[in-house]
Amino acid sequence: MTACPTLETERLFLRPFRDDDVDAYFAVLDTPEVRRSLHLPESLSRDDAWQQMAVWRGQWELRGSGQWALIRRDDGAFLGRAGLHRPERVGWPGLEVGWTLHPDHWGQGYATEAGRASIDWAFANHGVDQLVSCILAENTASQNVARRLGFTHDRDEVLPHFPSMPHGVWTLGRGDRSAP
């Protein structure tokens, strides 16, 4: 049994990660585009991908929030991950909405669709009045997704776990959600 629900949107299933997702998830993380946008080390391995999946599942159990595996409804293709993130980390700015998709699926609206479902779920199930999205300044594609979802750039902040460069902290208030 898991605390992670499965959500359905028009084109996607947002479901808990499963053990057999590891190869597909590693294929997402192993692309040059994703490594560059997330500043992932070249040494990131399949084992690290599995550990990330375990962390997302554990966060659901401990906090009632986490990332979902994104599955395209019409053919079952694994597209990436999206959802919520609230780690136990000094200086973390709040309940975050985030997304990471395989570059083959960029520009098709999947991140926006998954982000909208994540936002709706977060506001319906967590007692927060504001969500955040932490996006590096160079990641203009994610900034565009955040704008489409109704987030606004609030400030730049150096997060203690990533001191080499500031992240833009984008915020979305409960009453500021964009229309579907």
Beta strands, then each sheet from edge to edge (+ up, - down):
strand 1: 7-8
strand 2: 12-15
strand 3: 67-72
strand 4: 78-85
strand 5: 96-101
strand 6: 130-136
strand 7: 152-157
strand 8: 167-173
sheet 1: 1+ 2- 3+ 4- 5+
sheet 2: 6+ 8- 7+
end
